[in-house]
Amino acid sequence: MNLNALVWSYLKGRPLTTVLNVLLLSLGVALITVLVLFSNQLQEKIASNAKGVDLVVGAKGSPLQLILCSVFHVDFPTGNIKLSEAEQIVKHRLVKSAIPMALGDSYNGFRIVGTNRAYADLYQAELSNGAWWSKDLEVTIGANVAGQLKLNVGAEFLSAHGLTTNGHEHEEHHYRVSGILRRSNTVLDNLILTNVESIWLAHDLEASGTAPQNPSVLVPGHEAGDSTREVTSLLIQYRNPLAVIQLPRYINSRSNLQAASPAFETARLFSILGVGADVLRGIAFVLILISGLSIFIVLYNSMKERRYDLAIMRSMGATRTKLFVSVVMEGTTLTALGTVSGLILGHLSLLVFSMVVQQSTTSGTEAWAWYWEEAGLFAGSIFLGVICSLLPALQAYRTDIHKVLAGS
């Protein structure tokens, strides 16, 4: 007796019930799969984009907004800080290194970042074409910027104020693409990098034209201590563990500055997002449990209809164990079909989402990434199928040939 053929014939014998059970289970599994993909990839992106940044210093405002703007580049700046004040922070004994960030402009929704080469080195960025920017109004662009905007080395464009595509353009100064970065799956893929002086120049702040006598530690081409020039923020790396306690307190005590920790703020962001994710995960588990209950009811009721079939099978030599196993296989086959369908549906949903929503494309969401949680989800669903089929399988195991065939 071929158990696989027997189980499959029973499932095909009631197609509507089989399809409904598989669909119900697959919806729950798909929802959990999407949550797993989103949460894991979001954590990976946050970890890769925030690495090497211990503290962000900027203008007073929301610490979370400062982190989202300066590290992940998905929000607006809280304001600017004077270059002279930023230089004082850099000279602090607990600061190992500091990277300036001058923000505020964009091109077709991609942010222009005034900074230095240390920012690109933070992500171990490499060029795929051209060269690094070397003078004012030259830019090196990320892979997504080049791909989506069809920009090549030598192309020129005008920047616009803000992050929107319809912001006021700075028509007096054209940026020129000097190089294109190799894809790194970090925030650099979506950025346009240049020097700080280019941002100042685009806002009609002309350079002095002479070599500085006392160069700034942040902008070497400019005179130190200038209180008329501004940067948006500083990305700071601690010199030693003592800085974790002392440096933020020192900075926050200054009237115009605030210090925000990427680790703390991203943890707070996850706690906020986690509420919605937990609700969706709860709904998914309810769907899976309802599906399991439905499978149990179907198998339990079908045992009454199959009593005569089971008795005939026993009389033809089928053992009690074989009948028990056939019912368990039926339950696990239903859950396996539903789980596999759900996993595929979850990945397809993320693929469609990434094709429809532009922000997901620029964030580098990978629809066909696979995680160990999905293997655990499959194993858990198979276990659910075994549990749901145990009682009906026991009924099959206890089938009394004589009573059934005698019609009692």
Secondary structure, DSSP 8 states (H G I E B T S, - for coil): --HHHHHHHHHHHSHHHHHHHHHHHHHHHHHHHHHHHHHHHHHHHHHHHHTT--EEEEESS-HHHHHHHHTS--S-----EEHHHHHHHHTSTTEEEEEEEEEEEEETTEEEEEE-HHHHHHTT--EEEE----STTEEEE-HHHHHHHT--TT-EEEEEESSSTTS-EEEEEEEEEEEEE---SSGGGGEEEEEHHHHHHHTT----SS--SSB-SS-TTSBTT-SS-EESEEEEEESSTTHHHHHHHHHHTSTTEEEE-HHHHHHHHHHHHHHHHHHHHHHHHHHHHHHHHHHHHHHHHHHHHTHHHHHHHHHTT--HHHHHHHHHHHHHHHHHHHHHHHHHHHHHHHHHHHHH-HHHHHTT--TT---HHHHHHHHHHHHHHHHHHHHHHHHHHT--HHHHHTT-
